[in-house]
Amino acid sequence: MERELACEIVKDLLPLYVDEMVSDVSKKSIENHLEHCVECNEIYQNMAFHLEMETQPTEVQDVKRFLKKTKKMYLLYGLGCLSFIAILVCMIVDLAMNKGVTWSLITGSSCLFADILIYVLSTCKKNKGCITMAVISIGTLSLLSVIQITRYCLMGSGTVWIFRYGLPILLLWLLVLWLPVLTRTILKWNIWDCIALFMLLVIVGNYATKLITGDYVWNDVLHMQGFAGNALGEVIGIILFGIIGRIKKWKK
């Protein structure tokens, strides 16, 4: 008959047991003891947890950190070089064909905006959502202004639409994007509730956009056919993501 180990003996053997340096017979005896001894089992769990959380040597961490930083640096430098080449080629073609800088200014601004956004997403660690939205807000406003100036002033085509349509619609959809991000950051909503809120705001945004452009018909709200064409998919999404959000919250 196997002899039961005393707690004092098990406690002395636990460091060796965690490091897997005990014999099979001792291992089996310790495991049998841990099955019914709460105190020894708690000590074992703490030892196992600290062993898993034990940090790697500083040299290994430094090498991994350096490799990760170098990989990210080469990626950003590569994108920057590709964007510079694309902008340069567009400007050369634009100068040769139009004797001036016209549509290449729009292309260059778009590439610059994309590069800045990728840089922020790659390097930002804290408040990434708000910082990313700030870059998107400033970048889209700048790009919209460049398009208006290029087409109206440099190319002599189009009208001054930015104040009548461009800015109102831009501000409207920036608000649609900002509200879920702020609720996620400030109110700590789960991601599923934020998606449901976003889809609700999309419904409002679609109707408001049509109202700004003059394409909106108020009777569409009262007719199921108009509602189905404009908002049925979003409503289904709101219900679906709302249910998922509730399930995730209940599980916590």
N, C-alpha and C positions, 0 to 999 in steps of 0.2 A: 504493500500500500504506500502510495506516494506521500511523503511527509510535507505538511504545510509549512511554508516559509514565514518567519516572523516579519513584521513590518520594518523593523530596524535593518534586517538583512536585505530586504527588497529595496529599501531606500538607498542602501550602500551600493547595490548592484544596478540601480536604474541608470546611472551615467554610462556604464558599460553596455547595458541593454539598448539604450538609445543609439549608441555608436555601433551596435551589432557586433560586440566583441565578447559575447558570452557563448557558452556551449549550448547545444540543442536541448540538453536536459535542463539546464538552468533557465533557458529561454521559456520552455514549457511551464516550469514551476512559477516563474514570474508572471506569465500571462494568466495562469490559473488564479494567482493571488490578486491580480488587477481586476479580474472579473467581479469580485465581490467586495474589494476594499476600496471605498470611495476616496479615502485620504491619499493612498498611494497612487491611485489612478489619476487624481487631480495633479499630483506632483509630476507624474509621467507626462500628462498632457501639456503642462507648462514647459517641461524640458523639450518635448518634441516641437512645440510651437517656436521656442527660441532658437532651436536648431534650424528650422525652416527659414526663420527670419534673419539668420546670421548673414551678415553682409560679406560680399566677396572681398578679396584683398584689394587694397587701394590701387595697386598697379593695374589690376584687371579692369577696375572701374574707369580708371583714367584712359586706358587704351580704348575701351568701348565708347566712352564719351568722345574721344578724339575722332574715332572712325565715323561715328554718327554725325558729328559736326562737319567733318570733311565731306561726307557723302551729301549732306544737305547743301554745303557751300558749292560743290561742283554742280549740283542740280540747278541751283539758283543762277550761278554764273553761266551755265549752259543755256538756260531759258533767256537770260539777258542778252547773250551773244546772238541767239537766233532771232530775238525781237529786233535787235539793232540791225542785223542783216536784212530782215524783212522791211523795216522802215527805210533803210538806205536804198534798197531796190525799188520800193514804191516811189520814193522821191525822185530817183533818177528817171524812171519811166514817166512820172507826172511832169517833170521839167521838160523831157523830150517831146511829149505829146501835147501838153497844154501850155508850155512856156511859163510855168509858174507852179506854185504849191497850192493844190486844191484838195482833191480827194485823198491824197497821201497824208494830209494833215489829220483827217479823220482816222485813217488806218494807223498812223503813228500814235495818236491819242488812245485808241482802243488797245493797242499792244502795251502801252505804258500802264494803262489802267489794269490790264490783266496781270502784268508782272508785279505790280504793287500788291494786288489782291493775293496772288500766290505767295509772295514774300511774307505778308502778314499771317496768312494761314499756316505757313511753315514755321515761323519763328515765335508767334504769339502763344503764350502759355496761360496767362491770367486774363479773365474777362474776354475770351476770344470772340464770343458772340457779339458783344457790344462793339468791340473794336472793328470786327469785320463789317458790321452794319454801318459803322461810321465811314469806313473806307468806301463801301458800296455807295453810300449816300453822296459823299463828296465826289467820287469818281463819276457816277452817272450824271450828276448835275453838271460837272465840268465837260463831260463828253457831249451832253445835250447842247451845251452852249457852243462847243466847237463845231458841231454839225450845223447849227443855225448860222453861225458867223461864216463858215466855209461856203455853205450853199447860197446865202443871201448876199454876202459882201464880196467874196472872192470869185464865186462862180456866176453870180448874177441871176440865179434862178430861185424859184420858190417865193414864199412870203414870210413875214415875221409871225410865225406860228408859236414860238416858244412861250410867249406870255398868255396866249389865249388857250392853247391846248397843252403844250409841253410841260410847263411848270405845274399846273394844277394836277394833271394826271400823274406826273412824277411824284409829287408830294403825297398824293393819295396812296400810291402803291408802296412808297417808302413807309407810310404809316401802317399799311397792312403787314409789312415785313417787321417793322420795329416792335409792334405790340406783343407778338408771341415771344420775341427775344427778351423783352423787358419782363414779361410775366415769368419766363423761365429763370432769368437772372435775379430779379428782385423778390418775386413771390414764391420761387422755387417750385413751380408747377412741374409735373413730370412731362416728358417729351410728347406723350400721346395726347394729353390735354392741350398742349401748345399747338400740335398739328390740327386738332379739332377747332381750336380758336382761329388758327390761320385760315382754315377752309370756310369758316363762318365769315371772316373778314373778306375773303375772296368773293363771296356772294355780294356783299355790300360794295366791294370795289368794282365788280363788273357792272352793276347797275349805275353806280356813280360815274364810271367812265363813259357809259352810253349817254348819261345825262349831260356830261361836259361836252361831248362831241355832237350832241343833238340827235343821236340815233335812238334815244330811249323813248319808249311808249309806256305810259303809266298803266295802261290796260293789261300789259303783259303780266303784271303782278296778280291780277284777278283771274287770269285764264291759265288753266293747268298746262296747256300746250306751251305757252310762253315760259312758264315757270320751269317746266321739265327741260326745256332747251337751254335755260340759263343757270339753273341752280339744283337740279335733281341729283346730279352726281356729287356735288359738294355736300348736300344734305345727307346722302348715304354715307359719305366719308366721315362727316361729323358724328353720326350715330355710331359707326364702326369704331372709330378711334376713341370716342368717348367711352364706349363699353370696355375697350382694351385698357384705357386709363384707369377705370374703376377697378378692373380685375387686378391690375398691377398694384394699385393702392391697397386693396384688401389683402393681398398676399403679404405686404409689408406689415 
